[in-house]
Every structure is written in structure tokens, then in C-alpha cells.
């Protein structure tokens, strides 16, 4: 066990993690940030981000997270990459954070591990992320103005996003593996009454096809096994979200999907341990919102250390 004690250990190196670090380090709290791979998170593989305040012309995702990192390092955040946390335990007034190779000690912990959109797992999907394949209508919808696009999914998220995408696209086709939606009745009513939305029932996408960008999909009817080409300029996938919280199971309260439950100050069910950003149980997942979470969580952690005189 290392004798070094940190005031705050942040787990996760995306926008939420860096924002938390900026705040705790500016509070003169000794802060370490642990990231299981390279820092940046999902924004690092996003081509252009146009809805983050302060960049009216938009900014490449990699450039934005690079600025986050530079600012955190400026205030003295110690960044440790390739340190995947295996488990956390609390002993009296300290947390022990176990990675594959090391052990870190901290007075408080901020979980900022985010999550990943559930993917289809079909050929061409990964290759065309950012070039026609998207998992965020708010982020990428404006790029498809007057385009014909497809949405995969049948739950609330898929139908909400399909309705939202009609603000930009000329035609939105919802592809669903069943012959009925799972979305709430009011959302179904809105979708069925929207003249821009079509439905392709009993169907699954088996391949994403394109050259520089997506040009079509291979779509299979699950009842007849017939495969057809579906011409489209974009594919939006909304079949679920997988929070990176597996290492927290049994330690703190999670919802049924594995998202971390917190109070309004970002504290979890375990005193001194906070969660911020997309790993939390919440409705929206945006960079600006994750940064807001992180601000509250960081200031709460600072207050906790002060109040407990740790």
C-alpha cells in the first residue's frame, strides 16, 4: 500500500472527470485522476461538437478534451492513465482504490466513468461512427438537414430522438425488430402522427454500408429472413446505454440498469463517495451537463473534507 494520501481520487478521464479535477485542484486539494485507457472519453472520438458553450464555430472533440486536460494539469491534477479500477473499499476515513497493478488512498472519491451507448455489433458500424453512424441526436442531428435517415430502436429514447430528428431530416425511418413499439403511448401517438416518420417493422440492421460516409444499410426481416438494401445517409442507434459501473456493484446503490444513484449534491449511498456525469442515473447525457454534475460533486467533496476535518 502506498503511503501517499490524496484528498480526492477521480475515476474517469472524460469531461466530467477533468472538470471535477479542475475544481478540486483549485481548492488546493491533492487530486489524482485515474483513467483505464487514454483520457478523453466518447468526446475524443467525436468529429465535431457544436453545442458546447464558448465555441460558436464548433470544435473537434479531441481538441476539446485536450483543453480540458491542459486546464486540469495547469492546476496540478495528477493524471494516471492505464489504471483501471478493479474495486473500491472504505476503511474508516479513507478509501482504498485497487487497480490491476497499484493501490491508491484517498479521503474522497468521485466516480466519473461515464458509459457507452449499446451498439448493434454489425459490420460497418464502428467504421462509420462519426461518418453517418451516431448515438446522439442532439449532438449530430443538425448535420443531417434535409437528409433521409434511419433510427434503430423502439423504446422511449428511440422514439423521442426520432421525433427530435424530424427538425432536421426530411424523412426518418424507425427500424424495429418487433411489430409494436415499447415506447410510452403518448410518444407513440406523436410519432405515428408525424408525417416525417415511417416505420420498418420486424426488421434488424445486419450491416452498415458506405464509402466515405454511410450510403445504405442491409436490413433483414426477422420473420421472412429476407435481406434488402435500405438507402440512407445516416443511422442513429438508440437501443440502450451501458454505464461503466460494474466495479461498484455491491458497494453503493445502483438502479436496475446499473447507473449510480446520487442525491442532488452528487453523493452516493456511501458517505464521501460521489458520482458525476453519464454514469449517474438521469435522463439526459450531454457534455455541458456532465461538467455541471462534476462542479457540484467536486465542491461537495471539498466541503465534506472540510466539515469532517480530514
Backbone torsions as a table, in degrees:
resi	resn	phi	psi	omega
1	UNK	NA	133.3	177.7
2	UNK	-71.2	143.5	177.0
3	UNK	-80.9	-11.9	-177.7
4	UNK	-72.2	128.9	179.5
5	UNK	-112.4	125.3	175.5
6	UNK	-96.7	148.8	172.5
7	UNK	-71.2	-41.5	-177.1
8	UNK	-136.6	131.6	169.6
9	UNK	-112.6	123.5	178.9
10	UNK	-105.8	129.5	-179.6
11	UNK	-109.5	109.8	-178.5
12	UNK	123.5	128.4	-175.0
13	UNK	-114.0	42.6	173.1
14	UNK	-101.7	-166.3	-179.4
15	UNK	-55.3	-40.0	180.0
16	UNK	-65.9	-45.2	-179.7
17	UNK	-62.4	-45.1	-179.9
18	UNK	-65.8	-41.0	179.2
19	UNK	-62.2	-44.2	177.3
20	UNK	-58.9	-42.5	-179.7
21	UNK	-64.2	-40.3	178.2
22	UNK	-58.5	-43.9	-178.1
23	UNK	-71.4	-45.2	-178.0
24	UNK	-67.9	-38.7	179.8
25	UNK	-66.8	-37.1	177.0
26	UNK	-68.0	-21.8	174.7
27	UNK	-83.1	7.0	-179.6
28	UNK	62.8	36.6	174.1
29	UNK	-99.5	131.8	179.8
30	UNK	-67.3	116.9	-168.8
31	UNK	-125.2	132.7	172.4
32	UNK	-119.6	139.0	177.6
33	UNK	-115.6	123.2	-178.0
34	UNK	-107.8	126.7	-179.9
35	UNK	-128.0	133.1	-174.3
36	UNK	-71.5	-20.4	177.6
37	UNK	-137.1	-123.5	173.9
38	UNK	-94.2	147.1	179.6
39	UNK	-69.7	158.9	175.6
40	UNK	131.3	-40.9	-179.0
41	UNK	68.0	-162.0	-178.2
42	UNK	-58.2	-38.9	179.9
43	UNK	-57.6	-26.9	-178.2
44	UNK	-65.9	-21.6	178.6
45	UNK	-108.7	16.7	177.1
46	UNK	-96.8	127.0	-174.0
47	UNK	-59.6	-56.8	-178.3
48	UNK	-140.3	138.4	178.1
49	UNK	-117.5	121.7	-174.4
50	UNK	-114.9	-3.4	-176.0
51	UNK	-114.6	16.2	174.4
52	UNK	-94.5	125.7	-174.3
53	UNK	-57.5	144.1	175.5
54	UNK	99.4	-5.6	-179.8
55	UNK	-129.5	75.8	-175.1
56	UNK	-60.8	-25.0	179.8
57	UNK	-91.2	-0.4	-175.7
58	UNK	85.1	164.3	-179.9
59	UNK	-150.8	142.3	176.5
60	UNK	-62.5	139.5	-177.9
61	UNK	-56.7	-41.5	-179.9
62	UNK	-63.2	-37.1	179.2
63	UNK	-69.2	-37.4	-179.3
64	UNK	-65.5	-47.4	-178.6
65	UNK	-69.9	-27.0	174.8
66	UNK	-63.8	-37.7	177.6
67	UNK	-68.5	-39.8	175.1
68	UNK	-56.1	-48.1	-176.8
69	UNK	-64.1	-45.1	179.8
70	UNK	-58.2	-40.8	-179.4
71	UNK	-68.4	-40.4	178.0
72	UNK	-63.6	-43.7	180.0
73	UNK	-65.6	-34.9	179.1
74	UNK	-58.1	-36.0	-178.3
75	UNK	-91.4	1.9	171.4
76	UNK	99.8	14.6	176.2
77	UNK	-67.1	129.5	177.1
78	UNK	-87.2	117.1	-175.5
79	UNK	-103.6	123.9	179.9
80	UNK	-118.8	106.3	178.6
81	UNK	-88.7	161.4	-179.4
82	UNK	57.4	40.1	175.1
83	UNK	-122.5	84.1	-178.8
84	UNK	-81.2	123.5	-178.5
85	UNK	-74.7	127.1	179.3
86	UNK	-92.0	-41.4	178.9
87	UNK	-162.6	162.1	178.7
88	UNK	-129.0	139.3	173.7
89	UNK	-134.8	151.1	178.7
90	UNK	-110.3	130.3	176.6
91	UNK	-125.9	108.5	-178.2
92	UNK	53.9	-115.8	-176.4
93	UNK	-102.8	29.0	177.5
94	UNK	-143.2	156.1	174.9
95	UNK	-109.4	140.5	173.9
96	UNK	-108.1	119.4	-177.2
97	UNK	-108.4	111.5	-176.6
98	UNK	-95.5	121.8	170.5
99	UNK	-105.4	-178.0	-177.9
100	UNK	-61.4	-35.9	-173.7
101	UNK	-116.2	-16.2	-171.8
102	UNK	-137.7	171.4	175.9
103	UNK	-133.1	129.1	-179.6
104	UNK	-115.8	144.6	178.5
105	UNK	-113.6	138.9	179.3
106	UNK	-151.8	153.0	178.7
107	UNK	-77.0	-32.4	177.4
108	UNK	-139.4	159.8	178.5
109	UNK	-132.5	137.7	174.2
110	UNK	-118.2	117.2	178.7
111	UNK	-86.5	121.6	179.8
112	UNK	-137.9	45.1	-171.6
113	UNK	-84.7	-7.4	175.7
114	UNK	63.1	-145.3	-179.6
115	UNK	-173.5	-174.1	-178.8
116	UNK	-134.3	139.7	173.2
117	UNK	-66.4	140.9	178.0
118	UNK	-68.1	129.1	-177.5
119	UNK	-97.8	162.7	178.0
120	UNK	-73.3	-32.9	-179.0
121	UNK	74.7	34.3	-179.2
122	UNK	-111.1	158.8	178.3
123	UNK	-57.0	138.2	177.6
124	UNK	89.7	-16.9	-176.5
125	UNK	-63.2	-55.4	-177.6
126	UNK	-64.9	-37.3	-177.0
127	UNK	-63.2	-28.0	-175.5
128	UNK	-108.3	14.8	172.1
129	UNK	-62.0	126.3	-177.2
130	UNK	84.1	-4.1	178.4
131	UNK	-128.6	35.8	179.1
132	UNK	129.6	-26.8	176.8
133	UNK	-97.6	128.9	-177.3
134	UNK	-142.0	157.5	177.0
135	UNK	-124.3	14.2	-176.7
136	UNK	-146.2	105.8	-179.6
137	UNK	-68.0	-40.0	179.7
138	UNK	-61.9	-38.8	-178.4
139	UNK	-71.6	-45.6	-166.7
140	UNK	-113.9	-8.6	-179.1
141	UNK	-52.5	-44.3	-178.2
142	UNK	-61.0	-19.0	178.7
143	UNK	-74.8	-9.9	-174.6
144	UNK	-114.9	36.7	179.4
145	UNK	-62.5	128.8	178.5
146	UNK	62.5	24.1	178.8
147	UNK	-103.7	160.7	172.4
148	UNK	-99.9	120.8	-172.9
149	UNK	-131.3	167.8	180.0
150	UNK	-122.0	147.4	175.0
151	UNK	-123.6	130.0	177.1
152	UNK	-104.4	128.8	178.7
153	UNK	138.1	164.3	-179.6
154	UNK	-139.8	5.6	179.5
155	UNK	-90.2	-172.7	-178.9
156	UNK	-57.3	-46.2	-177.1
157	UNK	-60.4	-46.2	-178.0
158	UNK	-62.1	-43.7	-176.8
159	UNK	-73.9	-38.7	175.0
160	UNK	-58.7	-45.7	-177.6
161	UNK	-70.4	-35.1	176.6
162	UNK	-61.5	-43.8	177.7
163	UNK	-62.3	-44.1	179.3
164	UNK	-60.7	-41.1	-176.1
165	UNK	-66.7	-19.9	177.6
166	UNK	-67.4	-12.5	174.5
167	UNK	-66.3	-24.2	-175.3
168	UNK	-117.0	-49.1	-174.4
169	UNK	-75.5	152.2	176.1
170	UNK	-80.2	-26.4	-179.5
171	UNK	-152.3	132.3	177.5
172	UNK	-121.6	121.5	177.2
173	UNK	-108.3	121.3	178.1
174	UNK	-88.2	121.1	178.4
175	UNK	-103.0	120.8	-175.6
176	UNK	-134.1	138.6	-174.6
177	UNK	-73.2	-13.0	179.5
178	UNK	-111.5	-178.8	179.4
179	UNK	-102.8	12.9	177.0
180	UNK	-152.5	148.5	-179.6
181	UNK	-80.0	157.1	174.2
182	UNK	-99.8	-6.8	-177.6
183	UNK	-64.8	161.2	179.9
184	UNK	-61.9	151.7	-177.1
185	UNK	-54.0	-39.9	-177.4
186	UNK	-66.9	-36.8	177.6
187	UNK	-69.8	-38.5	177.0
188	UNK	-60.9	-44.1	-179.4
189	UNK	-60.5	-43.0	-179.6
190	UNK	-65.0	-39.9	-179.0
191	UNK	-69.1	-44.3	-178.5
192	UNK	-65.3	-28.0	-178.7
193	UNK	-90.0	-3.7	-179.7
194	UNK	-86.2	118.5	-175.5
195	UNK	-65.9	-16.9	-178.8
196	UNK	-89.0	-6.0	-175.0
197	UNK	-107.7	127.2	172.7
198	UNK	-113.3	167.4	-179.4
199	UNK	-131.1	137.7	175.0
200	UNK	-119.1	100.7	-171.2
201	UNK	-85.3	161.8	174.9
202	UNK	51.0	39.8	-172.6
203	UNK	-135.8	148.0	176.2
204	UNK	-132.7	148.7	175.5
205	UNK	-82.0	128.6	-180.0
206	UNK	-109.0	-15.2	179.2
207	UNK	-163.2	144.3	173.3
208	UNK	-104.8	127.9	-173.1
209	UNK	-118.9	142.9	176.7
210	UNK	179.8	-175.0	175.1
211	UNK	-120.9	-94.6	172.8
212	UNK	-73.4	-37.5	179.5
213	UNK	-134.6	172.4	179.5
214	UNK	-63.3	134.3	177.0
215	UNK	-120.4	-26.4	-179.3
216	UNK	-164.8	172.8	177.2
217	UNK	-128.6	149.4	166.6
218	UNK	-92.2	121.4	-176.1
219	UNK	-122.3	127.3	-177.3
220	UNK	-108.7	132.0	173.2
221	UNK	-80.2	121.8	-173.5
222	UNK	-71.9	-16.0	-179.6
223	UNK	-92.7	-37.5	-177.3
224	UNK	-103.6	-14.1	-177.0
225	UNK	69.4	8.1	178.2
226	UNK	-73.2	135.5	178.9
227	UNK	-111.1	129.1	179.5
228	UNK	-126.4	156.8	172.3
229	UNK	-85.1	131.0	177.8
230	UNK	-118.0	111.3	-177.4
231	UNK	-74.8	128.1	179.5
232	UNK	-159.4	156.8	178.2
233	UNK	-100.1	-10.8	-177.9
234	UNK	-156.5	149.8	178.2
235	UNK	-129.3	119.0	176.7
236	UNK	-109.4	125.3	-174.3
237	UNK	-110.7	122.6	179.2
238	UNK	-134.9	76.5	-178.4
239	UNK	-120.0	18.8	176.2
240	UNK	129.1	169.4	-177.2
241	UNK	-133.8	134.5	-178.5
242	UNK	-112.0	103.7	179.4
243	UNK	-71.2	143.7	177.2
244	UNK	-84.5	75.5	-174.2
245	UNK	-132.0	11.3	-174.3
246	UNK	-58.3	-35.7	-177.4
247	UNK	-73.0	-6.6	-179.3
248	UNK	-99.9	-6.1	-176.7
249	UNK	-59.6	125.3	-178.9
250	UNK	91.3	-11.9	-179.8
251	UNK	-94.0	-44.4	-177.6
252	UNK	-136.3	171.0	-179.3
253	UNK	-76.5	130.6	176.0
254	UNK	-122.1	157.2	173.3
255	UNK	-81.8	-178.8	-174.1
256	UNK	-63.5	-22.5	179.7
257	UNK	-94.0	-3.5	179.0
258	UNK	97.8	4.4	176.5
259	UNK	-76.4	149.0	-178.7
260	UNK	-79.0	133.0	176.4
261	UNK	-90.6	131.4	178.8
262	UNK	-135.0	167.8	170.2
263	UNK	-89.5	-173.2	-175.3
264	UNK	-71.2	-12.8	177.1
265	UNK	-99.1	11.8	175.4
266	UNK	74.6	9.6	176.5
267	UNK	-79.5	139.1	177.4
268	UNK	-84.5	-170.3	178.7
269	UNK	-72.5	-7.3	177.4
270	UNK	-110.3	118.3	-176.3
271	UNK	-56.2	130.9	178.8
272	UNK	92.2	-6.0	179.5
273	UNK	-115.0	125.0	-174.3
274	UNK	-117.9	157.9	175.8
275	UNK	-135.5	137.1	-176.5
276	UNK	-138.8	155.5	175.3
277	UNK	81.4	-153.6	-169.3
278	UNK	-71.2	-12.0	177.1
279	UNK	-76.0	-16.1	-180.0
280	UNK	-74.3	157.6	173.2
281	UNK	-80.8	109.5	-178.0
282	UNK	-163.3	176.1	-173.4
283	UNK	-89.2	-46.5	-173.2
284	UNK	-105.1	151.2	179.1
285	UNK	-136.2	95.1	-179.5
286	UNK	-132.7	154.2	-178.2
287	UNK	-60.1	-46.6	-178.0
288	UNK	-61.6	-37.3	179.2
289	UNK	-68.3	-40.3	178.2
290	UNK	-61.4	-39.5	178.6
291	UNK	-66.0	-36.6	176.5
292	UNK	-64.2	-45.4	175.0
293	UNK	-53.9	-47.5	-174.7
294	UNK	-64.4	-36.6	177.4
295	UNK	-61.1	-48.1	179.9
296	UNK	-63.9	-44.8	-178.8
297	UNK	-63.4	-41.4	-179.4
298	UNK	-65.8	-44.4	179.6
299	UNK	-68.4	-33.4	176.7
300	UNK	-66.5	-41.1	178.4
301	UNK	-63.5	-41.6	178.6
302	UNK	-62.0	-43.7	179.2
303	UNK	-65.0	-38.8	178.9
304	UNK	-61.3	-44.7	179.6
305	UNK	-63.3	-41.3	179.7
306	UNK	-66.4	-46.5	-176.8
307	UNK	-65.9	-36.7	-179.2
308	UNK	-84.7	-7.0	-177.7
309	UNK	53.4	48.0	-179.0
310	UNK	-82.0	NA	NA
